[in-house]
């Protein structure tokens, strides 16, 4: 079963133990979705709001100005989108709905904690694999709650040694998020909230908005100046925190590069080799002249091995089938049989059949391998591809090669750090420039099609579901069914597009691509959803025709949805806890355990689904949470503190999962961290855009808006400076010159950058 959907159903089952009565059941049903599907809260929130209004507001009440005012010509379109997404405007009764959502989340995560504590002791190999292996610097006690402190007791540097730099930086990002939310949230809660509550002066505001900016009347004489200063404070704080964190990262990155194992640390990947140099001999000669006569140790230029690769894959499949047949024989004591083909009725011995198939494949593979190598030596080009790996005798020469410019064409002689050998995507590296360009273009079209189809698919599915009458439970699910299904499969579809179309040199780079696309998808359809409406193309056309008008749209629409984002963050608390259960990994382990030894069953049950639980998807969701805290923190000062609680829970949950349970992933050395920090800076830009529009619309004069506008320029410059100031990809040459002694500890794995099918 698809992991996010299974996760939703599991939460629903658990929640049914913690609630009773129809009203409470609706609350839990709302919390049964994962972080991205938390919009189901709105169906119950609406009903609670209406009920509260009926009880507490029997007399007509003047709607507050932030609800009543809607001058957008496309308001009906946006209202339709809001209805499907569940992003309803702030209204009476939201306080009760918020408390109900928090209560259901707390109840659900409490039950999940008990279940996990039992499973951890029952299946330690699944839930405490790294503890069993002795990788942690200490062994947590075998008590029910001892796991909660693991993430707080292990430092980032200790985590780096246990799980690698990328995973350690995921935990460090949680620390950064908590720090940032506290610095922003405390002044907002202690400073802005009392001012909003006691001096705002707006009429007809619901309880949950008393402490927010919606409680400030339009044209207030002095309070909007405070907001202008707050915008400046937030932008400076975000910039300083991000830059300080990146500076600390550089030291860890350089240490990681220095400790990189050989031959990777002495190898460079060369892309875009001109055809006249496409042979091992010509390439060795080129770098010997460019660097030093005795600098080059090994050269391997990729070869067209499509036929050979197919033969090797078929042999490997037969060997695995033979192995499974042998294991089945050991288990049952009876030799398994099979039918060799559909046209054959006779059954043959499985072990003997696959043994013969392997023996038949070996001479064919040897012959094809010999042919490829001979053809590659005859001439430059031909069998040889445009990409290669060059290994040097000295680390210094490898670093020099990365810094040199070999041609005026940026697409020729591109020298970079090679990916980890186990993650190299040899098939993509064999592609020509033309094929790579065409595939990338098709990939961009597919991603754009996903953006364009999001609203129509959600609305169409929702309308179809709503038209079907299957009772009260279905009625509560139907309004956001399209959104739930779309978002559940979104990371999987994005990763499928990336793997299919984009010619990535490493399988792990797919996660980096997923991070970028998934992040922007959530920016548009989670943060900007009320501004976009149900026609993404029309919204893009409006912004293109009048870019400044975007500020007005944001100022008019986004402040109305602050209560939704409070619920959005609060409902993620239980969603994080469900990941503790690792139910997919557990089910795989129990299945494989019936056929394989326990250790091998454990290997086959790992890792967790990388489309939803990998670096890319997790990073995108965590970045969006930080952005919500920044963007809506001044409008609603409670949101940054809710985000802080969210990341405090993340510290506990993922501090245990990443360190104690999950297997170590291939390490890219920090690109996810860099993307996350850049996304935070982009969030600061969006925040300034929103506050500029709000202050232009509400402030008594242009001074508060001018503060926000200056902050917008400052934030935009911070993004540009971040991209150009920090050079983190390669090891600076001075580190080689003056700290070369630190490079001697790198281990030599004895491996070689060469296509697997060409290895005898």
Helices and strands as residue ranges (DSSP letters): H 3-18, H 22-31, G 35-40, H 41-56, H 65-68, H 75-85, H 94-122, H 124-127, H 129-132, G 146-149, H 150-153, H 156-163, H 165-187, I 188-192, H 193-199, G 207-209, G 213-215, H 223-258, G 264-266, E 267-271, G 275-277, H 280-290, E 296-303, H 306-332, E 337-339, E 347-349, H 350-378, E 384-392, H 395-403, E 414-417, G 421-423, H 426-429, H 433-467, H 472-478, H 481-501, H 509-522, I 523-527, H 529-532, H 536-545, H 549-557, G 558-561, H 562-570, H 572-578, G 579-581, H 583-593, H 598-604, H 610-613, H 615-631, H 638-656, I 657-661, H 671-698, H 703-725, H 733-738, G 740-745, G 756-758
